[in-house]
Structure formats: structure tokens, C-alpha cells
Amino acid sequence: MSDLGDRAAGRQVRRGVVVVLLALLAPPGTLALLKLVPDLDLVLRSAVGHLVVVSAISACALAVAVAAAAAAGRSRDGSLVLLGLGCLAIGFLMLTHGLVTPGIGDRPPNLWVGRLPVLAIATFAACLAAAAWPGRAPASWAGHWPAGTLAAGGLALTVALVAIALWPAAGIGGRPLPGEAGTRMGLVLGAALVLVALGGVHWRRWRLGLDSVQLALVVACLLSAGALLSLEVGRPWHLAWWDYHAFLLAGFAAAIFAVVTGYRRSSTLQDVLEGVFASDPMAHISRGYSETLRALIGAVEARDAYTHGHSARVAELSVSIGLRLGLRPSALRALAEGAYLHDVGKVGIPDHVLNKPGALTDDERAWIQEHPIVGEDIVGRAPSLRDALTVIRQHHERYDGGGYPDGIAGEEISLAARIVSVADVWDALTSDRAYRPAWPPDRALAYMEADRGGHFDPRCLDAFLALMAERGHRPGGRAADPAPAGDSCHEQPSAEALPAP
């Protein structure tokens, strides 16, 4: 299994790496250059130009807020509500920042013009941090009341910002608060660190599914952190100070681009944004599935009523085992694709053989044992799925060399296929089939544990058993003769091989 995946995915990964490196290095690199060569740090004083630039930032942020709110309204996804609220804050606060700029109309010198960008980016960081973990209180509350949360946030922002825009120098607008300099620095540093950390979270999620919205969030986080750096280090009206506006504009323009391109492919904002903040790695992997893969998955699922959902469960469990084994995101993505398609070769097996309630004849068994080769041939015609081929061909190989179709053993079998073999047998044993009812978990685990080093790679089995223990399942009953485990997803094991009930 290649770490880079197929060529298209490899190119996509490389482009993503370049984009993220630019977003990470451009702000400090630009500032360093301007500090080293002061003559380049030109003075560009234009209140109207400033208003135009911040209005563009505001428009991009508000467009993302509208998209997030529209998707959240249908899905009741609290994380999308918080994303919308954070972008709403950027839009409103930055627009007000432009309106209170001295030189716009009769606006006098005031402190709000310097405070508002920091408040805008810090609020965005706080909302995005809360959105990144959807199971926690802020996101769950927002999901219960999406319209109310956005309406309350929008109303509070509107009231406060109208007052500031009308009377920018009144009250605390004309004098600093006690300890304001220290508070501001703490806010800047805290928001920058949060944004960089969130960029890392969304970077990993992007690596799992290669979803453009995730990449846009990485870019928005890193450029927003860079904007804070430029805002603090640059002198007003100098090029280094203008840079923070450029970084914010680029970050939110990238988000708009991702939403628009995703919308053109899927036609609904819910499809574009739903699941962006999911904590389950499988949710991100599945967002990156190609139409070819989805079509093949549909064919497998529709083929056999008894295994409907089997492929999805095997994929989910395989990825969970892969995570415990420390697989990289690209390897997890390829593992999930192979697990989803491991039984695609069954599309050519007649129903009377596939769902036969009794023992198979030699000819029927030979027919069944052809499905890994048939599956490899089917999927091999799609170059984008080439990383799935080893799983499809090898998922019935045994660690001791007694499997099929090639009889290979040990680490000759790909790690992905060894993982899928464990997940496949577990799901087969614990699901109702035409030839037997589902086994209870403790009985299935005892059966599998007895086949350590026979059917199953001990390392993969240990990771699986640890995962099952976390879910409250442990082996129970008498250890079984493991010989029939390799056929457990196709045929009834003999009575003497079964663990005691």
C-alpha cells in the first residue's frame, strides 16, 4: 500500500503541502524581509483604500457565515453554527474597523480602530476552537438552537458596533482601559497559538479525506495567526501593517473558493460543509471518496441482503485498528478504501451459492474463493483505487500461509489486508447470516483469540482486542479450534469448532 496513494491523490497532497507552507511561512517571512530592508516598508496612507480592503475581508467572511448558517439550519450541526458565528464576528468587526478609521468622513482618532481587528480574530479563534470538538457543550448547545444562537450573536454585534461606529471616541474609545496593553498582548498570543493548533487539527483531517474545505480552514487559521503577528509588529500605514489585511483577505477568500467549488460539485451547501468538524476519522475519509468508489460500494451493498452494511462496518473497524497501530493518514485512507471494497468480487457469485444455508460443495467453495481475484480485476480498472487492490486480493490470506488465493504468509501479506482480515471475520461472526445467527461478542472474541498466529497477525489481533476491551467486550467461554475461522464469513463452522455458548 503506497503512502502517497494514487497519482492524483499524490499530486493533491503535494499541492496541499505547498499551500500550507506558504500560509505558514508567508507572514513571518514577509515581516522579516521588511524589517531587514526598511526601505521596502513603504508608507501607504489611504483611509478610503483601507475601508475598501476591510470591506472585502468583511464580505468574504460574511459569505462564509451565510453558507455555514444555511448548512447548519438543515443539519442542526452546532459546529457549523459556531463557524458561522465566528465568521459573522470577523465580518461585522472588520467592517466597523474600516468605518471608524480616522479620515473616513469626520471620524476622529480613536482606540477602537486598533482594538477591533484583534477582537475579530480572537473571536474567530474562540468560535473555531469550540467548533472543532462537536461533542462538547458550546457546539451541542448551538446545535439545539442554531437560529437563536446566530440571531443573538448577530444582534449583540450589531448593537455594539453601531454604537462604536457612531461615537468611536466616546468613553473608552478615547482612553485606554487599565492594563489594556498587557491584556491585548495576551489576547494576541493566545489567539495566535489557538489558531496554529487548530490549523494542525484541520491539516490532519484534510490528510484523511483531502477535502478542500478542510484545507481552506488550515489556510484561514494560519493566515489569521499571521495577520495578528503583522498587526502587532507592523507600524500603522506601513506595508508591514497592510500585510495583515492581505493575509486575512487571502484566508477568507480561500474559504469562499473552497465552498464555491464544493457547491458546484455537490449542488447543496449541506453536502459541502456537513461533517467538516466531525471527530470521527472515518467521516473525513469518506468525504474524499470518488464517484467510482461510491458506485462500487453501492454495488457491493446492493448485492447481498445479508451483508448489507458489512463493508461499511469493516471499513470503520479497520480504520480504528489502523489508528491504534499508528498508521499515517494516507495509509488510513487507502485502508478504508480497501476495506470498503474487499468483497466487490462477490458481485459475480450467484445468490444460491452466496447465501446457501448449508455446507458448500467443493465446486461452490472454489467459486467463492475466486472472489478476491475477481474483485482485484474489477477495481484494477480504476487507477484511482489502486491502493485498494492488495486488500481486495489478500483479505482471505492467513498469517500461517493457509489462506487463499495465493497462500502467502506473515508479512508477505500487506498490513492493510492483515487488519481487514481481523475486522472482516469479527463482523461476519457477529452478524446474522443465511447459514447461522450472529454470535455473541464474547464467543466471537474467544474464537478469534484462539487463532492468534494462525489466521490472524498477533499484532493486529492485539490492537483489535484492546479496542474491543474499550468497548466493553472481552473473550469468554471455552477456546475453540480455530481451523474454520478463515471460512467464517462464507460457511457454517462445524459444531465441534464452536466456542461454548
matplotlib code that plots the C-alpha trace (Angstrom):
import matplotlib.pyplot as plt

x = [0.0, 1.6, 1.7, 1.1, -1.9, -2.6, -1.1, -4.0, -4.1, -0.3, -0.5, -3.3, -1.2, 1.8, -0.2, -1.8, 1.7, 2.8, -0.3, 0.0, 3.8, 3.0, 0.3, 2.6, 5.8, 4.5, 3.6, 6.8, 8.9, 7.4, 7.8, 11.4, 12.2, 10.6, 12.5, 15.8, 15.2, 13.4, 13.3, 10.8, 8.4, 6.7, 4.1, 0.7, -1.7, -5.3, -8.3, -10.6, -8.3, -8.3, -12.1, -12.2, -9.8, -11.5, -14.9, -13.6, -12.5, -15.9, -17.7, -15.7, -16.2, -19.9, -20.3, -18.8, -21.0, -24.1, -23.0, -22.3, -25.7, -27.6, -26.0, -26.4, -30.1, -30.7, -28.3, -28.6, -24.8, -23.6, -20.1, -21.3, -23.3, -20.1, -18.2, -20.9, -20.8, -17.0, -17.2, -20.0, -17.8, -14.9, -17.3, -19.0, -15.9, -13.7, -16.3, -16.6, -12.8, -12.9, -15.8, -14.1, -10.8, -9.8, -10.2, -13.4, -16.0, -15.4, -14.1, -11.8, -8.7, -9.9, -8.7, -11.4, -9.6, -6.7, -8.8, -11.4, -9.1, -7.7, -11.2, -12.3, -9.5, -9.7, -13.4, -13.0, -10.3, -12.6, -15.6, -13.4, -11.9, -15.4, -16.5, -13.5, -14.9, -18.6, -19.4, -18.7, -21.1, -20.7, -21.3, -24.0, -25.9, -25.6, -26.9, -30.0, -30.7, -29.0, -31.2, -31.3, -27.6, -26.8, -29.6, -28.5, -24.8, -25.7, -28.0, -25.3, -22.7, -25.0, -26.0, -22.4, -20.9, -23.5, -22.7, -19.0, -19.3, -21.5, -19.4, -15.9, -14.1, -16.7, -16.0, -13.4, -13.0, -10.9, -8.9, -7.2, -8.6, -6.5, -3.9, -5.1, -1.7, -1.0, -4.5, -4.1, -0.8, -2.2, -5.2, -2.9, -0.6, -3.4, -5.4, -2.4, -1.5, -5.1, -5.2, -1.9, -3.1, -6.4, -4.5, -2.8, -6.2, -7.7, -4.4, -4.7, -8.4, -7.5, -4.9, -7.5, -10.1, -8.3, -11.4, -10.9, -12.9, -10.5, -7.5, -9.2, -9.7, -6.0, -5.1, -7.6, -6.2, -2.6, -3.1, -5.3, -2.5, 0.0, -2.3, -2.1, 1.7, 1.7, -0.9, 1.3, 4.7, 3.9, 3.6, 0.2, 0.0, 3.3, 3.5, 4.1, 0.8, -1.1, 0.1, -2.3, -5.2, -3.8, -3.4, -7.0, -8.4, -6.4, -7.5, -11.2, -11.1, -9.6, -12.6, -15.0, -13.2, -13.5, -17.2, -18.0, -16.0, -17.6, -21.0, -20.5, -19.8, -22.5, -25.2, -26.0, -24.2, -25.1, -23.1, -20.2, -20.0, -21.7, -19.2, -16.3, -15.9, -16.6, -14.2, -14.5, -11.6, -13.9, -16.2, -13.3, -12.0, -15.5, -15.8, -12.9, -14.4, -14.5, -17.7, -16.1, -15.6, -19.1, -20.6, -18.7, -19.7, -23.3, -22.9, -21.5, -24.1, -27.0, -25.6, -26.4, -29.0, -27.1, -24.0, -25.8, -23.7, -21.0, -18.5, -19.1, -18.6, -15.5, -14.1, -14.9, -13.3, -10.3, -9.6, -10.0, -7.4, -5.2, -5.3, -4.2, -1.3, -0.3, -0.9, -0.4, -3.5, -2.7, -2.4, -5.6, -7.3, -6.1, -7.0, -10.6, -10.9, -9.7, -11.9, -15.0, -14.2, -12.9, -15.9, -16.6, -15.7, -18.9, -21.0, -20.4, -21.4, -25.0, -27.3, -27.9, -24.1, -23.5, -26.5, -26.5, -27.7, -25.8, -22.2, -20.6, -19.6, -16.0, -17.1, -19.1, -16.1, -13.8, -16.3, -16.3, -12.6, -12.3, -13.9, -10.6, -9.2, -12.4, -12.6, -9.0, -9.7, -12.8, -11.2, -7.9, -9.7, -10.0, -6.4, -7.6, -8.3, -5.1, -4.1, -7.2, -6.0, -3.8, -6.6, -9.1, -6.8, -5.3, -8.0, -8.6, -4.9, -3.9, -0.9, 0.2, 0.0, -3.1, -5.4, -6.3, -6.0, -2.1, -1.3, 1.2, 2.1, 3.2, 4.4, 4.2, 0.5, 0.1, -0.5, -3.8, -5.0, -4.0, -6.0, -9.1, -8.9, -9.5, -12.3, -13.9, -14.1, -15.3, -18.2, -19.1, -19.2, -21.3, -23.8, -26.8, -26.1, -28.2, -26.2, -26.2, -27.4, -25.0, -22.6, -22.4, -19.3, -17.5, -18.0, -16.6, -13.6, -12.7, -12.9, -10.6, -8.2, -7.7, -6.5, -3.7, -0.7, -2.9, -5.4, -4.5, -1.4, -0.9, -0.1, -3.3, -5.3, -3.9, -4.9, -8.3, -8.7, -7.7, -10.2, -12.9, -12.0, -12.5, -16.0, -16.8, -16.2, -13.9, -13.3, -15.5, -16.2, -14.1, -11.3, -12.2, -10.4, -9.5, -9.3, -12.6, -12.1, -10.9, -14.2, -16.3, -17.7, -18.9, -19.8, -21.0, -18.2, -18.5, -20.3, -17.2, -15.3, -17.7, -16.9, -19.2, -22.3]
y = [0.0, 3.3, 6.1, 8.7, 6.8, 7.1, 9.7, 12.1, 11.9, 12.3, 15.5, 16.8, 16.1, 17.9, 20.9, 21.0, 20.9, 23.8, 25.8, 25.2, 26.0, 29.3, 30.1, 29.2, 31.0, 34.0, 36.2, 35.8, 35.8, 39.0, 40.7, 39.6, 40.9, 44.3, 44.6, 43.6, 46.0, 49.0, 50.8, 48.2, 49.1, 51.8, 54.2, 53.8, 56.2, 55.9, 55.8, 55.1, 52.3, 50.9, 50.9, 49.1, 46.4, 45.7, 45.7, 43.0, 41.0, 41.5, 40.4, 37.2, 36.4, 37.1, 35.0, 32.0, 32.8, 32.7, 29.4, 27.9, 29.1, 27.7, 24.3, 24.4, 25.2, 21.9, 19.7, 21.3, 20.9, 23.1, 23.3, 24.9, 27.3, 28.3, 28.6, 30.9, 32.9, 33.3, 34.4, 36.8, 38.4, 38.8, 40.4, 42.8, 43.7, 44.3, 46.4, 48.5, 48.7, 50.3, 52.6, 54.1, 54.7, 58.4, 60.1, 58.3, 61.1, 63.0, 60.1, 61.4, 59.5, 56.6, 53.4, 51.2, 51.2, 49.3, 47.1, 45.7, 43.6, 41.8, 41.3, 40.0, 37.4, 36.4, 35.8, 33.8, 31.7, 31.0, 30.0, 27.8, 26.1, 25.4, 24.1, 21.7, 19.4, 19.0, 16.8, 19.5, 22.0, 25.1, 23.1, 20.9, 24.0, 25.8, 22.7, 22.7, 26.4, 27.2, 30.1, 31.6, 31.4, 33.2, 35.7, 36.5, 36.8, 39.0, 41.2, 41.7, 42.5, 44.9, 46.9, 47.2, 48.1, 50.6, 52.5, 52.3, 53.4, 56.4, 57.5, 56.0, 58.4, 58.4, 56.8, 54.0, 54.7, 57.8, 56.3, 53.0, 50.6, 49.7, 47.0, 47.1, 46.7, 43.5, 42.2, 42.9, 41.1, 38.1, 38.0, 38.2, 35.5, 33.2, 33.6, 33.0, 29.8, 28.6, 29.3, 27.4, 24.5, 24.4, 24.6, 21.4, 19.7, 20.6, 19.6, 16.1, 16.0, 17.2, 14.4, 11.8, 12.9, 15.5, 17.7, 21.3, 22.8, 21.3, 22.8, 26.2, 26.1, 25.3, 28.3, 30.6, 29.6, 30.1, 33.3, 34.7, 33.9, 35.6, 38.6, 39.0, 39.0, 41.7, 43.8, 43.8, 44.2, 46.5, 50.3, 51.8, 52.7, 50.9, 47.9, 45.5, 46.8, 46.5, 42.9, 41.8, 42.9, 40.9, 37.8, 38.0, 38.6, 35.7, 33.3, 34.0, 34.2, 30.7, 29.6, 31.1, 29.4, 26.0, 26.5, 27.6, 24.8, 22.2, 23.6, 23.2, 19.5, 18.7, 21.4, 21.7, 23.6, 20.9, 18.4, 20.8, 21.6, 18.8, 16.7, 19.2, 19.3, 15.6, 14.0, 10.5, 9.9, 7.8, 10.7, 12.7, 9.7, 9.1, 12.8, 12.2, 9.1, 9.3, 8.7, 5.4, 4.2, 5.2, 3.4, 0.2, 0.4, 0.7, -2.4, -4.4, -3.3, -4.0, -7.4, -9.3, -8.6, -10.5, -8.4, -5.0, -2.6, -5.2, -3.3, 0.0, -1.7, -3.5, -0.2, 1.6, -1.1, -1.4, 2.3, 2.1, -0.7, 1.2, 4.2, 2.1, 0.8, 4.4, 4.4, 7.7, 9.5, 8.4, 4.8, 5.0, 6.4, 3.5, 1.0, 2.3, 2.1, -1.5, -2.5, -1.0, -2.9, -6.1, -8.1, -6.4, -9.7, -11.2, -9.4, -12.3, -15.1, -16.4, -15.9, -19.7, -20.1, -16.8, -17.4, -21.1, -22.2, -25.5, -26.5, -25.7, -28.3, -28.3, -26.5, -23.9, -23.3, -22.9, -20.4, -18.4, -18.4, -16.7, -13.5, -11.9, -12.3, -11.2, -8.1, -7.2, -7.4, -5.2, -2.5, -2.7, -0.9, 2.2, 3.7, 6.0, 2.9, 1.0, 1.2, -0.9, -3.9, -5.6, -5.6, -7.0, -9.8, -10.7, -10.3, -14.1, -14.9, -16.4, -15.4, -19.0, -19.3, -21.4, -18.9, -18.1, -17.2, -17.2, -19.0, -16.3, -15.9, -13.4, -10.0, -11.1, -10.2, -6.4, -4.8, -3.4, -6.8, -8.3, -5.6, -6.1, -9.8, -9.3, -6.8, -8.9, -12.1, -10.2, -8.6, -11.8, -13.7, -11.1, -10.6, -12.7, -14.8, -17.2, -20.1, -19.1, -16.5, -13.9, -15.0, -13.0, -10.8, -12.8, -16.0, -14.5, -13.0, -16.3, -17.9, -15.2, -15.2, -18.9, -18.3, -15.9, -16.5, -18.8, -16.8, -13.5, -11.4, -11.2, -7.5, -6.7, -9.0, -7.4, -3.9, -5.3, -6.9, -3.7, -1.8, -4.3, -4.1, -0.3, -1.0, -3.4, -6.7, -9.4, -13.1, -15.6, -19.3, -22.2, -21.6, -23.0, -25.0, -22.1, -24.0, -22.8, -19.1, -18.5, -19.6, -18.0, -15.3, -17.8, -21.0, -22.6, -23.9, -27.4, -27.8, -29.1, -25.9, -23.5, -22.0, -23.0, -20.8]
z = [0.0, -1.1, 1.4, -1.3, -2.8, -6.5, -8.7, -8.5, -4.7, -4.6, -6.6, -4.5, -1.3, -2.8, -3.8, -0.3, 1.3, -0.8, 0.0, 3.8, 3.8, 2.0, 4.6, 7.4, 6.2, 4.3, 7.3, 9.3, 6.1, 4.8, 8.2, 8.4, 4.9, 5.7, 9.0, 7.4, 4.5, 6.0, 2.6, 1.4, 4.3, 2.3, 3.8, 2.1, 3.8, 2.4, 4.6, 1.7, 0.5, 4.0, 4.0, 0.7, 1.8, 5.1, 3.3, 1.1, 4.1, 5.7, 2.6, 2.3, 6.0, 5.8, 2.8, 4.6, 7.6, 5.4, 3.8, 7.3, 8.6, 5.7, 6.1, 9.9, 9.5, 7.8, 9.6, 13.1, 13.3, 16.2, 14.9, 11.7, 13.8, 15.6, 12.4, 11.1, 14.3, 14.1, 10.5, 11.4, 14.1, 11.6, 9.1, 11.5, 13.5, 10.4, 8.7, 11.8, 11.9, 8.5, 9.3, 12.4, 10.6, 11.1, 7.8, 6.9, 7.0, 10.2, 12.2, 15.0, 16.3, 18.5, 20.1, 18.5, 15.2, 16.8, 19.1, 16.6, 14.4, 17.5, 18.8, 15.4, 15.0, 18.7, 18.5, 15.3, 17.0, 20.0, 17.9, 15.7, 18.7, 20.1, 16.7, 16.4, 19.1, 18.3, 21.3, 23.8, 25.4, 23.1, 19.9, 21.3, 22.7, 19.4, 17.6, 19.7, 18.9, 15.6, 14.6, 18.1, 18.5, 15.3, 15.8, 19.3, 18.3, 15.3, 17.3, 20.0, 17.4, 15.6, 18.7, 20.0, 16.6, 15.6, 18.9, 18.2, 14.6, 15.6, 18.6, 18.2, 20.5, 23.3, 26.6, 26.4, 22.8, 23.7, 26.6, 27.3, 29.8, 32.9, 31.9, 28.3, 26.8, 28.7, 28.0, 24.3, 24.2, 26.0, 23.6, 20.6, 21.7, 22.9, 19.7, 17.6, 19.4, 19.2, 15.5, 14.8, 16.9, 15.0, 11.7, 12.8, 13.6, 10.3, 8.5, 9.8, 8.9, 5.4, 5.0, 5.8, 3.2, 1.0, 1.3, 0.0, 2.9, 5.4, 3.5, 3.4, 7.2, 7.6, 5.4, 7.2, 10.6, 9.7, 7.8, 10.7, 13.1, 10.7, 10.5, 14.3, 14.0, 11.3, 13.2, 16.3, 14.6, 11.7, 12.0, 11.0, 7.4, 6.6, 4.3, 7.2, 8.7, 5.4, 5.3, 8.0, 5.8, 2.9, 5.0, 6.3, 2.9, 1.4, 4.2, 3.8, 0.0, 0.2, 2.2, -0.3, -3.1, -1.4, -0.6, -4.2, -5.9, -3.5, -4.2, -7.9, -7.4, -4.9, -5.5, -1.8, 0.9, 3.4, 1.4, 1.2, 4.9, 6.7, 8.7, 8.3, 12.1, 12.8, 15.2, 13.7, 11.2, 9.0, 8.5, 6.9, 4.9, 3.4, 2.4, 0.0, -1.8, -5.5, -7.5, -8.8, -5.2, -4.2, -7.2, -6.4, -2.7, -3.8, -6.0, -3.1, -0.6, -3.0, -4.0, -0.8, 1.8, 4.5, 4.1, 3.7, 5.8, 6.3, 4.1, 6.0, 9.4, 8.3, 7.0, 10.2, 12.4, 10.1, 10.4, 14.2, 14.3, 12.0, 14.3, 17.2, 15.1, 14.3, 10.6, 8.8, 7.3, 3.7, 4.8, 6.7, 3.6, 1.5, 4.2, 4.3, 0.5, 0.5, 3.4, 1.7, -1.5, -0.1, -1.2, -4.5, -6.3, -4.8, -7.4, -9.8, -7.3, -7.7, -4.8, -4.3, -3.6, -1.7, 0.7, 0.8, 4.3, 4.3, 3.6, 0.3, -2.2, -3.5, -6.7, -4.8, -2.4, -5.4, -6.8, -3.5, -3.3, -6.7, -5.4, -4.3, -7.7, -9.4, -7.1, -7.9, -11.6, -11.3, -9.1, -11.0, -13.9, -11.8, -11.5, -8.6, -6.5, -7.0, -3.3, -2.5, -4.6, -2.1, 0.5, -2.0, -3.2, 0.2, 2.8, 3.0, 3.3, 6.6, 8.7, 8.8, 5.0, 4.8, 3.2, -0.4, -3.2, -3.1, 0.1, 1.2, 4.9, 7.6, 6.4, 2.7, 3.3, 3.3, 6.7, 5.4, 4.4, 7.8, 9.5, 7.3, 7.8, 11.6, 11.0, 8.3, 10.5, 13.5, 11.6, 9.9, 13.2, 15.0, 12.1, 11.1, 8.0, 5.9, 7.3, 11.0, 13.5, 14.9, 17.7, 20.9, 21.2, 23.9, 21.9, 18.7, 20.5, 22.1, 18.7, 17.2, 20.1, 19.7, 16.1, 17.1, 14.7, 12.6, 10.7, 12.4, 12.7, 16.5, 16.4, 14.5, 16.8, 19.9, 18.7, 17.9, 21.3, 23.0, 21.0, 21.9, 25.6, 25.4, 24.0, 26.8, 25.0, 26.2, 25.2, 27.1, 27.1, 26.0, 23.5, 20.1, 17.4, 15.1, 11.8, 10.3, 11.1, 7.5, 6.1, 8.8, 6.5, 4.0, 5.6, 8.8, 11.0, 12.3, 15.7, 17.4, 16.4, 18.1, 21.5, 24.3, 24.5]

ax = plt.figure().add_subplot(projection="3d")
ax.plot(x, y, z, "-o")
ax.set_aspect("equal")
plt.show()
